[in-house]
Amino acid sequence: MVYDVAVIGTGPDPSDPGRDGYAMGYRHGRAYADNADCELVACADIVPENGAAFAEAFDLGADAAYEDYEELLAAVEPDLVSVCVPPGIHADIVVGCAESGRVEAIHCEKPMADTWGDCREMVRACDRADVQLTINHQRRFGAPFRKAKRLIANGEVGTLRRLEFADETLFDAGVHQVDLCQFLTDGTDVDWVAAQVDYREENVWFGTPNATQALVQWRYDDGTFGLATTGDSSPPGACYLRVVGADGVVELGVDDGPTLRYRTDGGAWTAVDTDGENLHGRDSPGYLGAAVGKIRSRLPLVSTADRTAPIFIERAIADAVDGLKRDVEPELSGRNALRATEVIFAAWESARRGGRVDLPLEVEDNPLAAMIDSGRLGPGASESGDAEGAAAERGSTAADGGDGVDGNGGDEGSDEDEGSDADERGGPSESDR
């Protein structure tokens, strides 16, 4: 069977990426075009010129571009859709697609959504509609990370003790590393999260605020610890991801070093061949490098590497398609994505409370955005903090049913039938986790 596919949110010209848009729809489109089980048939974007350019780039025909995704669903009835809009409207569109009765599967860009309640509602809505949901945590499929996991599984560095990483942000960029930590620990549950954050300058990525600086620690229930440093918190010598074991260390993405290396008992470093792949794929600098360098000039954005060896996004799409074909839960399922996403929202909540947060997470809103909106964080915030403001924010969240930052345009999160999907505290049920 060949699946009809549509892309919602094509974005603008992919040769000019930035924090307001990276045109990930083109990467999704190329991955579908290269998948023998898929036929890309339509697209939607609220900017008509964007949709028309995408349709032309993929030879879809002028009538295949829509401004309204609901009109697209009604007219085309695609089997699978990719959602590549900004995170703040992921939930609206994912829930809308699931409830339309028109689609069988949804592949959504990361981060999942800009409130914890919306993230959970995306999964619940798809479960209710029997629609497969996957989130594009594509780096799991990179050779450097697969080989790092193999080193750990083979006991090269002994029992895991700590995973740590450094990046520019925790939410937009760092969600990849938090997900990779989940991957390397075999999806082990997280017990608690403790964090502190700073937002002294506006730092908005794709419409959602990201802390300018964060220091986050968490603990898995097997005793392994996680540590994330972002922005100015990142220390000298930090790398993209470091795994510390009882007998050695694995490092990924070391400045001026190999993509993957390890050492045992303080010995010399051993570089590991990663099959020509770096942290972002083949011959790719990642979106930060692309945004700065404007290095891509052709349409669509694709690697020039051997097309018989898919890059990460193509493997992610293949995972979604395989789940649909075989009726099995994909590795990138929405349920699995909740595990990583919960750590990040719990970090924001820890900063809001000024203390450790035990999981499952009990809030529905975006604590970071709430602190910014209340004036507790931001260029004009008091350096001494505002305990009364923190209490007021939590009280407001409880009074509003937890939706302090309304990202899905309504009160869908209060449906009475959600008791079977989540516990009464608002965190994921054991099956969600």
C-alpha positions in Angstrom: 0.0 0.0 0.0 1.1 3.5 -0.8 0.1 6.2 1.7 -1.1 9.6 0.6 0.8 12.3 2.6 0.2 16.0 3.2 2.5 18.6 4.9 0.8 21.2 7.1 3.0 24.2 7.5 5.4 24.4 4.6 7.2 27.5 5.8 9.0 30.1 3.7 12.1 29.7 1.5 14.3 27.1 3.1 17.4 28.8 1.9 16.9 31.6 4.5 16.3 29.8 7.8 16.1 31.5 11.2 14.4 31.4 14.6 11.1 32.6 13.1 11.0 29.6 10.7 13.2 26.9 9.4 10.9 25.4 6.7 11.1 21.9 8.2 8.2 21.0 5.9 10.7 20.8 3.0 12.8 18.2 4.9 9.6 16.2 5.7 8.5 16.6 2.1 11.8 15.2 0.7 11.7 12.3 3.1 8.3 11.3 1.9 9.2 11.8 -1.7 12.1 9.4 -1.2 10.0 6.8 0.6 8.6 4.1 -1.7 5.6 3.6 0.6 4.5 7.3 0.4 3.1 9.7 -2.1 3.2 13.4 -1.3 -0.1 14.8 -2.6 -0.9 18.1 -0.9 0.3 20.9 1.4 -1.1 23.7 3.5 0.2 27.0 4.7 -1.6 30.1 5.9 0.7 32.2 3.6 -0.4 31.3 0.1 2.9 32.1 -1.5 4.6 29.5 0.8 2.2 26.8 -0.1 2.4 27.5 -3.8 6.3 27.5 -3.7 6.2 24.1 -1.9 3.7 22.6 -4.3 5.9 23.8 -7.2 9.1 22.4 -5.6 7.5 19.0 -5.3 5.5 19.0 -8.5 2.2 18.7 -6.7 0.2 21.0 -9.0 -1.2 24.4 -8.1 -4.5 22.9 -6.8 -2.6 20.9 -4.2 -1.8 23.9 -2.0 -4.3 25.0 0.6 -4.4 27.9 3.1 -6.7 26.0 5.5 -5.5 22.6 6.7 -9.1 21.6 7.4 -10.0 22.2 3.8 -7.0 20.1 2.8 -8.2 17.2 5.1 -11.7 17.3 3.7 -10.6 17.4 0.1 -7.7 15.1 0.1 -8.3 12.7 3.0 -4.5 11.9 3.4 -3.5 8.8 5.3 -0.6 10.6 7.0 0.1 14.3 7.7 3.2 16.0 8.9 2.7 19.0 11.2 5.5 21.5 10.8 4.0 24.7 12.2 5.4 26.6 15.3 5.1 24.7 18.6 2.5 27.0 20.0 -0.1 25.7 17.5 1.0 22.1 17.3 -1.8 21.0 19.7 -4.6 22.8 17.8 -3.7 21.2 14.6 -2.7 17.7 15.9 -6.0 17.5 17.9 -7.9 18.9 14.9 -6.4 16.3 12.5 -7.0 13.4 15.0 -10.7 14.5 15.5 -11.3 15.0 11.8 -11.6 11.3 11.1 -9.7 11.8 7.9 -6.1 10.7 8.8 -4.5 7.5 10.2 -1.2 9.0 11.4 0.3 12.3 12.3 4.1 13.1 12.4 4.6 16.3 14.3 7.8 18.4 14.6 9.4 18.9 18.0 9.1 20.4 20.6 5.6 18.8 21.2 3.8 21.9 22.3 4.3 25.0 24.5 2.3 23.8 27.5 2.5 20.5 29.3 -1.3 20.1 29.2 -1.3 20.5 25.4 1.4 17.9 25.1 -0.7 15.4 27.0 -3.8 16.3 25.2 -2.2 15.6 21.8 -1.5 12.1 22.9 -4.9 11.6 24.5 -6.7 12.9 21.4 -4.8 10.6 19.1 -5.5 7.7 21.4 -9.2 8.4 21.5 -9.3 8.6 17.7 -7.0 5.6 17.2 -4.6 7.8 15.2 -0.9 7.1 15.4 1.1 10.1 16.7 4.9 10.5 16.3 7.2 13.4 17.3 10.2 14.2 15.2 13.0 13.4 17.8 15.0 12.2 14.7 18.5 12.2 16.2 17.8 8.9 17.8 18.4 7.4 14.4 21.8 8.8 13.8 24.8 6.5 13.7 26.7 8.4 16.4 23.9 7.9 18.9 23.2 4.3 17.9 26.8 3.4 18.2 27.1 5.2 21.6 24.2 3.1 22.9 26.0 0.0 21.6 29.1 0.9 23.5 27.0 1.3 26.7 25.1 -1.9 26.1 28.4 -3.8 25.5 29.7 -2.6 28.9 32.6 -0.5 27.6 32.1 2.1 30.3 30.5 0.1 33.0 27.2 0.9 34.8 25.7 4.2 33.9 26.3 6.9 36.5 25.5 10.2 34.8 24.4 11.8 31.4 25.2 15.4 30.8 24.9 17.9 28.0 25.3 21.5 27.0 23.4 23.5 24.4 22.0 26.9 23.6 18.5 26.2 25.0 16.8 23.5 26.9 13.4 23.6 25.2 13.9 24.0 21.5 17.4 22.6 20.9 17.9 20.7 24.1 14.8 18.5 23.8 16.9 16.4 21.4 19.5 15.7 24.1 16.9 15.0 26.8 15.2 12.5 24.4 18.6 11.0 23.6 19.2 10.6 27.4 15.9 8.7 27.5 17.1 6.6 24.5 20.4 5.8 26.2 18.7 4.8 29.4 16.2 2.6 27.7 13.3 4.8 28.6 13.8 4.5 32.3 11.3 6.7 34.3 12.5 9.9 35.8 11.9 10.3 39.6 12.5 14.1 40.0 13.8 17.3 38.5 15.5 20.3 40.1 16.4 23.4 38.1 17.1 27.1 38.1 16.7 29.4 35.1 17.3 32.9 33.9 15.5 35.1 31.3 17.2 38.4 31.5 16.9 38.9 27.7 14.1 38.1 25.4 14.9 34.7 23.8 12.0 33.5 21.6 12.4 30.6 19.3 9.7 29.9 16.7 7.2 31.9 18.8 8.0 30.2 22.2 10.2 31.6 25.0 13.4 29.7 25.9 15.4 30.4 29.0 18.6 32.3 28.3 20.4 30.2 30.9 19.4 27.0 32.8 21.0 24.5 35.1 19.0 21.3 35.4 19.5 18.0 37.3 17.2 15.0 37.2 17.3 11.4 38.6 16.2 8.2 36.9 14.6 5.5 39.1 17.6 3.3 38.5 19.9 5.8 40.2 21.4 7.4 37.0 21.5 11.2 37.0 21.0 13.7 34.2 22.6 17.2 34.1 21.9 19.9 31.5 23.6 23.3 31.2 22.4 25.8 28.7 23.3 29.3 27.6 25.9 30.9 29.8 25.7 28.0 32.3 27.6 25.7 29.9 31.1 25.2 31.3 34.4 25.0 29.4 34.9 21.5 28.1 31.2 20.7 27.8 30.2 18.7 24.8 26.9 17.9 23.0 26.4 14.8 25.1 28.6 13.0 27.7 27.8 9.6 29.3 29.7 8.8 32.5 29.9 5.2 33.6 31.6 3.4 36.5 34.5 2.4 34.3 34.7 5.1 31.6 33.2 7.9 29.6 31.5 8.3 26.2 31.5 11.7 24.5 29.6 13.0 21.5 30.2 16.3 19.7 33.5 17.4 21.3 34.8 20.7 19.9 37.7 20.1 17.6 37.4 16.3 18.2 35.7 13.3 16.7 31.9 13.0 16.6 32.1 10.0 19.0 34.8 8.8 21.3 35.2 6.9 24.5 37.8 5.9 27.0 38.0 3.4 29.9 39.6 3.8 33.3 41.2 7.1 32.5 43.0 5.7 29.5 43.5 7.2 26.0 40.5 8.3 23.9 39.4 5.9 21.2 37.6 7.5 18.3 34.6 5.6 16.8 33.7 5.5 13.2 30.2 6.9 12.7 29.8 6.0 9.0 30.3 9.5 7.7 27.5 10.9 9.9 27.8 13.8 12.4 25.4 14.9 15.1 23.0 16.4 12.5 23.1 13.9 9.6 25.4 13.8 6.6 27.2 17.0 5.6 24.8 19.1 7.7 25.6 21.8 10.3 22.3 21.6 12.0 19.7 24.4 12.0 21.8 26.8 14.1 24.6 26.7 11.6 22.3 26.9 8.7 20.5 29.9 10.2 23.7 31.7 10.7 25.5 30.8 7.5 22.5 30.6 5.1 24.4 27.8 3.4 21.6 26.1 1.7 20.6 27.6 -1.6 18.8 24.7 -3.4 15.2 23.4 -3.0 14.3 21.3 -1.2 16.8 21.1 1.7 18.4 17.7 1.4 21.7 16.1 1.9 23.9 15.5 -1.1 25.1 12.2 0.4 24.4 8.7 -0.8 20.6 8.6 -1.0 20.6 4.8 -0.3 21.6 5.7 3.3 18.8 7.9 4.7 19.6 10.9 6.9 17.9 11.3 10.2 14.6 12.8 9.1 14.2 10.1 6.5 14.7 7.5 9.2 12.2 9.2 11.4 9.6 9.2 8.6 10.4 5.6 7.9 9.7 4.8 11.6 6.3 6.5 11.4 5.4 4.7 8.2 6.6 1.3 9.5 4.4 1.8 12.6 1.4 2.5 10.3 2.1 -0.5 8.1 2.7 -3.0 10.9 0.3 -1.5 13.4 3.0 -1.3 16.1 4.0 1.6 18.3 6.8 3.5 16.6 10.0 4.4 18.4 9.1 8.1 18.1 5.6 7.7 19.4 3.9 10.6 21.2 3.8 8.5 24.4 7.6 8.1 24.3 8.1 11.8 23.5 6.2 12.7 26.7 9.0 11.3 28.7 11.6 13.8 27.5 9.1 16.7 27.3 8.0 16.2 30.9 11.6 16.7 32.1 11.7 20.2 30.5 8.4 21.4 31.8 9.3 20.0 35.2 12.5 22.1 35.1 10.5 25.2 34.5 8.1 24.2 37.4 11.1 23.6 39.7 12.3 27.1 39.0 8.8 28.5 39.7 8.5 26.6 43.0 12.1 27.2 44.0 12.5 23.5 44.8 12.6 19.9 43.5 9.7 18.6 41.5 8.7 14.9 41.9 7.2 13.3 38.8 4.6 12.8 37.4 4.3 16.5 36.8 1.2 18.1 38.3 0.8 21.3 36.2 -0.9 22.0 32.9 0.6 25.3 31.8 4.1 26.5 30.8 5.7 27.6 34.0 8.5 29.5 32.2 6.0 31.5 30.2 3.9 32.2 33.3 6.9 33.6 35.2 7.7 35.8 32.2 4.2 37.0 31.9 3.9 37.8 35.6 7.1 39.8 35.6 9.1 37.3 37.8 11.5 36.7 34.9 12.6 39.1 32.2 14.7 42.2 31.8 12.6 44.1 34.3 12.2 41.4 36.9 13.3 41.9 40.6 16.7 40.3 41.4 15.4 39.2 44.8 12.5 37.2 43.3 8.8 37.3 44.1 7.5 34.5 46.3 4.0 36.1 46.4 4.0 36.1 42.6 4.9 32.4 42.5 2.1 31.6 44.9 -0.3 33.7 42.8 0.7 31.9 39.6 0.1 28.5 41.2 -3.2 29.6 42.5 -4.2 31.0 39.2 -3.2 27.8 37.5 -5.3 25.7 39.9 -8.3 28.0 39.5 -8.1 27.9 35.8 -7.9 24.1 35.6 -4.2 24.3 35.1 -4.2 26.1 31.7 -2.3 29.3 32.6 -0.9 29.6 29.1 -3.7 28.5 26.7 -2.0 26.9 23.8 -4.9 24.8 22.4 -7.6 27.5 22.3 -10.1 26.0 24.7 -10.9 23.7 27.6 -10.4 20.4 25.8 -8.1 19.3 28.6 -11.0 19.1 31.0 -12.9 16.4 29.2 -14.5 14.1 31.7 -13.4 10.9 30.0 -9.7 11.8 30.5 -9.6 10.1 33.8 -8.7 6.8 32.1 -5.8 8.4 30.4 -4.2 10.4 33.2 -4.2 10.4 37.0 -6.1 13.0 39.0 -3.0 15.1 39.6 -2.6 16.0 35.9 0.6 14.1 35.2 0.8 11.1 32.8 -0.6 7.8 33.9 1.8 4.9 34.3 0.8 3.9 30.7 1.6 7.4 29.5 5.0 7.4 31.1 
